[in-house]
């Protein structure tokens, strides 16, 4: 698949090898009673499905994202399981490897997106957005009846939390929508796994 066709899917995964499971599951309605507050969640494994629309182009991939404070590993695959791209971030920098084994390297997520796409994306903020953690600079924040974020604007992206994993006030998002200019991304989370 040409790199230009990966742009919409990589926007979320970079913005926006399956990963090893993290201990302590938090999935669907089976939310642990002692789950940490959003701000205290540092390590997680998220699996789901990503749909990206950019203009008249539409893409769908599955996503596996393992996040820790030291490292991110993101694996994208077609609905049939064929690997599309792998992104990693650690102290050595950020890397994108395509299915054709083309590799791009940069000091961080923003520099990588500028190198690959020609403009920087707010990729460092995305791991916290996925948890529905509202950044201090967010605008137009709206909350639901349980006190959970429903909508916000951050780094010029409109972020909407359309579903949560349960009715609990501390439930994690199950369906997230992000919009910026002509890009619209929907992430359906199938499973959250949190480290203790």
C-alpha positions as CSV (number, residue, x, y, z in Angstrom):
1,X,0.0,0.0,0.0
2,X,1.5,3.4,-1.0
3,X,2.5,5.7,1.9
4,X,0.1,8.3,0.6
5,X,-2.9,5.9,1.2
6,X,-1.7,5.4,4.8
7,X,-2.0,9.1,5.7
8,X,-5.6,9.0,7.1
9,X,-5.0,5.9,9.2
10,X,-1.6,7.2,10.5
11,X,-3.1,10.5,11.5
12,X,-4.8,9.0,14.4
13,X,-2.4,6.3,15.3
14,X,0.7,8.3,15.0
15,X,-1.5,11.5,16.1
16,X,-2.4,8.3,15.6
17,X,3.9,-7.5,15.9
18,X,0.9,-7.5,18.2
19,X,1.7,-6.2,21.6
20,X,2.2,-8.2,24.8
21,X,-0.7,-8.1,27.2
22,X,-0.5,-5.9,30.2
23,X,-1.7,-7.4,33.5
24,X,-5.0,-6.3,35.0
25,X,-7.8,-6.1,32.5
26,X,-10.4,-3.4,32.1
27,X,-12.7,-4.4,29.3
28,X,-16.3,-3.6,28.4
29,X,-18.6,-3.9,31.4
30,X,-16.0,-5.8,33.4
31,X,-14.4,-2.7,35.0
32,X,-12.3,-3.5,38.1
33,X,-13.6,-2.0,41.3
34,X,-10.2,-0.4,42.2
35,X,-9.4,1.0,38.8
36,X,-7.1,4.1,39.0
37,X,-8.5,7.6,38.1
38,X,-7.9,8.7,34.5
39,X,-5.0,11.0,35.5
40,X,-3.3,8.0,37.3
41,X,-3.4,5.6,34.3
42,X,0.1,5.5,32.9
43,X,0.3,2.1,31.1
44,X,-2.4,0.5,28.9
45,X,-3.1,-1.7,26.0
46,X,-5.9,-0.7,23.7
47,X,-7.3,-2.7,20.8
48,X,-10.0,-1.6,18.5
49,X,-11.0,-0.6,15.0
50,X,-10.3,2.6,13.2
51,X,-12.3,4.2,10.4
52,X,-10.9,7.2,8.6
53,X,-12.5,9.5,6.1
54,X,-10.5,12.1,4.3
55,X,-12.5,13.9,1.6
56,X,-13.8,11.1,-0.7
57,X,-11.4,8.5,0.6
58,X,-12.4,6.0,3.3
59,X,-10.1,3.6,5.2
60,X,-10.6,0.9,7.9
61,X,-7.9,-0.7,9.9
62,X,-7.6,-2.6,13.2
63,X,-5.3,-1.0,15.8
64,X,-3.4,-2.3,18.7
65,X,-1.7,0.3,20.9
66,X,0.5,-0.4,23.9
67,X,1.3,2.8,25.8
68,X,3.7,3.4,28.7
69,X,5.4,6.6,29.8
70,X,8.6,5.3,28.2
71,X,7.3,3.7,25.0
72,X,4.5,3.5,22.5
73,X,3.9,0.6,20.1
74,X,1.2,0.9,17.6
75,X,0.3,-1.8,15.1
76,X,-2.2,-1.3,12.2
77,X,-3.7,-4.1,10.2
78,X,-6.3,-4.6,7.5
79,X,-9.7,-6.0,8.6
80,X,-8.3,-9.4,7.4
81,X,-5.2,-9.1,9.7
82,X,-2.5,-8.1,7.2
83,X,0.0,-5.7,8.7
84,X,-0.1,-2.1,7.3
85,X,2.3,-0.2,9.5
86,X,4.0,-0.2,12.9
87,X,4.8,2.9,14.8
88,X,7.1,3.1,17.9
89,X,8.1,5.9,20.2
90,X,10.8,5.7,22.9
91,X,13.8,7.6,24.2
92,X,15.6,7.0,20.9
93,X,12.9,8.8,18.9
94,X,9.9,7.9,16.8
95,X,9.8,5.4,13.9
96,X,7.3,4.3,11.3
97,X,7.7,1.0,9.4
98,X,5.4,0.3,6.5
99,X,4.3,-3.2,5.3
100,X,6.9,-2.7,2.5
101,X,9.6,-2.4,5.2
102,X,10.1,1.3,4.4
103,X,11.3,3.0,7.6
104,X,11.0,6.7,8.7
105,X,12.8,8.0,11.8
106,X,12.6,11.3,13.7
107,X,13.4,12.6,17.2
108,X,9.7,12.6,18.2
109,X,6.1,12.1,17.0
110,X,5.7,15.7,15.8
111,X,8.9,15.6,13.8
112,X,8.0,12.2,12.4
113,X,4.6,13.5,11.2
114,X,6.2,16.6,9.7
115,X,8.7,14.3,7.8
116,X,6.1,11.8,6.5
117,X,3.1,14.1,5.9
118,X,4.6,17.6,5.6
119,X,3.0,19.0,8.7
120,X,3.2,18.3,12.5
121,X,0.4,16.5,14.3
122,X,-0.4,16.7,18.0
123,X,0.6,13.0,18.5
124,X,2.0,13.4,22.0
125,X,-1.4,14.4,23.3
126,X,-3.3,11.5,21.8
127,X,-2.6,8.8,24.5
128,X,-4.3,11.0,27.1
129,X,-7.1,12.0,24.8
130,X,-7.9,8.3,24.4
131,X,-8.5,8.0,28.1
132,X,-10.9,11.0,28.0
133,X,-8.5,13.1,30.0
134,X,-9.2,16.8,29.4
135,X,-6.0,18.8,28.8
136,X,-5.7,22.2,30.5
137,X,-5.7,24.0,27.2
138,X,-8.9,22.3,25.9
139,X,-11.7,24.6,24.7
140,X,-15.5,24.2,24.7
141,X,-15.4,21.2,27.0
142,X,-18.9,19.6,27.6
143,X,-19.6,16.9,30.1
144,X,-22.3,14.2,30.3
145,X,-24.6,13.6,33.3
146,X,-21.9,11.3,34.9
147,X,-19.3,14.1,34.7
148,X,-17.4,12.4,31.8
149,X,-16.2,14.5,28.9
150,X,-18.5,14.4,25.9
151,X,-16.8,17.1,23.6
152,X,-13.8,19.3,23.5
153,X,-11.5,21.1,21.1
154,X,-7.7,20.5,21.7
155,X,-4.8,21.4,19.4
156,X,-7.4,22.4,16.7
157,X,-9.0,18.9,16.8
158,X,-12.6,18.4,17.7
159,X,-12.8,15.4,20.0
160,X,-16.1,13.7,20.8
161,X,-16.7,10.8,23.2
162,X,-19.7,9.1,21.7
163,X,-19.8,6.0,24.0
164,X,-18.2,4.8,27.2
165,X,-17.6,1.2,28.2
166,X,-20.2,1.4,30.9
167,X,-22.5,3.9,32.8
168,X,-19.9,4.3,35.6
169,X,-18.4,7.8,36.1
170,X,-14.9,6.4,35.7
171,X,-15.6,4.3,32.6
172,X,-13.2,4.5,29.7
173,X,-14.2,5.5,26.2
174,X,-15.6,2.9,23.8
175,X,-16.2,5.1,20.8
176,X,-14.2,8.3,20.0
177,X,-14.6,10.7,17.1
178,X,-11.9,13.2,16.0
179,X,-12.2,15.8,13.4
180,X,-9.8,18.3,11.8
181,X,-10.3,20.1,8.6
182,X,-11.3,17.3,6.1
183,X,-10.2,14.4,8.3
184,X,-12.7,12.5,10.3
185,X,-11.6,9.5,12.4
186,X,-13.7,7.1,14.5
187,X,-12.1,4.7,16.9
188,X,-14.2,1.9,18.3
189,X,-12.4,0.5,21.3
190,X,-12.9,-3.3,21.7
191,X,-10.8,-3.7,24.8
192,X,-8.8,-1.8,27.4
193,X,-6.1,-3.5,29.5
194,X,-4.5,-1.5,32.3
195,X,-1.4,-2.1,34.3
196,X,-2.0,-2.2,38.1
